[in-house]
């Protein structure tokens, strides 16, 4: 079994929840990307190799290291409730794979859509990812990285 990583746009409700948990969050809101935006963003990351599984009701992207697809970091991005339209905002999540790659990928998405929470289903604290993140520091200090 692997870990599921929910990716939640940062809005007032999410900021209120974070505040209740004692976690500071940026003031800016974000929005959900469209599948077409996800695909365009993923394809701009030169170090990655992406294989898509898109058909009625399913939108998945297998994300692998281009230089070492068999042994390098990987993850699977899923669009929830895909309705065969690449232009409608969507919820998405990651299943299994490398937590660092997931955070780096969400960082790229945040440049277009604003900040996100990445929440592993392990009970570890979420990480807030936004375009101004000190990515190396966030990855190194994220509680989940010690257990994931």
C-alpha positions in Angstrom: 0.0 0.0 0.0 1.1 3.5 -0.7 0.5 7.0 0.6 -2.2 9.2 -1.0 -1.3 12.9 -1.1 -4.3 15.2 -1.3 -3.6 18.6 -2.9 -5.9 21.3 -1.6 -6.1 24.9 -3.0 -5.4 27.4 -0.2 -8.6 29.4 0.5 -10.2 30.9 3.5 -11.5 27.6 4.8 -8.1 26.0 4.5 -6.3 29.0 6.1 -8.8 28.8 9.0 -8.1 25.1 9.5 -4.3 25.8 9.4 -4.7 28.6 11.9 -6.6 26.2 14.2 -3.7 23.8 13.9 -1.2 26.6 14.7 0.2 26.7 11.2 0.9 30.0 9.4 -0.2 30.3 5.8 0.1 32.9 3.1 -2.8 35.3 2.6 -3.2 34.6 -1.1 -5.9 32.4 -2.4 -5.4 29.7 -5.1 -7.6 27.9 -7.6 -7.8 24.4 -9.0 -6.0 23.9 -12.3 -7.6 22.4 -15.4 -6.4 19.1 -16.7 -5.0 21.0 -19.7 -3.1 23.3 -17.4 -1.7 20.3 -15.5 -0.6 18.7 -18.7 1.1 21.9 -20.0 2.9 22.4 -16.6 4.1 18.8 -16.4 5.4 18.9 -20.0 7.5 22.1 -19.2 9.5 20.2 -16.5 12.4 19.0 -18.6 13.7 16.5 -16.1 10.5 14.5 -16.1 9.1 11.9 -18.4 5.2 11.8 -18.4 3.0 9.0 -19.5 -0.7 9.8 -19.7 -3.7 7.5 -19.2 -6.7 9.7 -20.4 -10.0 8.1 -21.3 -13.6 8.6 -20.4 -13.7 9.1 -16.6 -10.0 8.7 -16.1 -7.1 11.2 -16.2 -3.8 10.0 -14.8 -0.2 11.1 -15.3 2.7 8.7 -14.5 5.6 11.0 -13.6 9.1 9.7 -13.7 12.7 10.9 -13.8 13.7 11.3 -17.4 17.2 10.1 -16.9 16.4 7.1 -14.7 12.8 6.1 -15.2 13.3 2.6 -13.7 15.2 3.6 -10.6 14.6 7.3 -10.1 11.8 9.1 -8.3 8.3 8.7 -9.6 4.7 9.3 -8.7 1.2 9.1 -10.2 -1.0 12.2 -10.5 -4.8 11.6 -10.6 -7.6 14.0 -11.5 -10.7 13.3 -9.4 -14.1 12.9 -11.2 -12.7 13.6 -14.6 -15.6 14.5 -16.9 -13.7 14.3 -20.3 -13.2 18.1 -20.4 -9.7 19.4 -20.2 -10.9 23.0 -19.6 -12.8 22.6 -16.3 -11.1 23.2 -13.0 -10.3 19.9 -11.3 -9.3 18.4 -8.0 -6.2 16.3 -8.1 -4.1 14.1 -5.9 -1.0 11.9 -6.0 -0.8 8.3 -5.2 2.4 6.6 -4.0 5.8 7.6 -5.1 8.4 10.1 -4.0 7.2 12.8 -1.6 10.0 15.2 -2.8 9.0 14.8 -6.4 5.4 15.5 -5.4 6.3 18.7 -3.6 8.5 19.9 -6.5 5.7 19.2 -9.0 3.1 21.0 -6.8 5.6 23.9 -6.6 5.5 24.2 -10.4 1.7 24.1 -10.4 1.5 26.8 -7.7 3.3 29.2 -10.1 0.2 29.1 -12.2 -2.6 28.5 -9.7 -1.4 29.9 -6.3 -0.6 28.1 -3.1 -1.6 24.5 -2.2 -1.6 22.3 0.8 -0.1 18.8 0.3 -1.6 16.5 2.9 -0.4 12.9 3.2 -2.9 10.3 4.5 -0.3 9.3 7.1 -1.4 11.8 9.8 1.7 13.9 9.3 1.3 17.6 9.1 0.7 19.1 5.6 3.2 21.2 3.8 2.2 24.5 2.2 3.6 24.9 -1.3 3.6 28.3 -3.1 5.7 30.0 -5.8 7.8 31.9 -3.2 8.5 28.7 -1.2 12.1 28.0 -0.1 11.6 24.6 -1.6 14.8 23.0 -0.3 14.0 24.1 3.2 10.4 22.9 3.0 11.4 19.5 1.8 14.1 19.1 4.4 11.9 20.2 7.3 8.6 18.4 6.3 7.7 15.9 9.0 6.5 13.4 6.4 9.9 13.2 4.8 11.2 11.5 7.9 8.6 8.8 7.7 7.5 8.8 4.1 
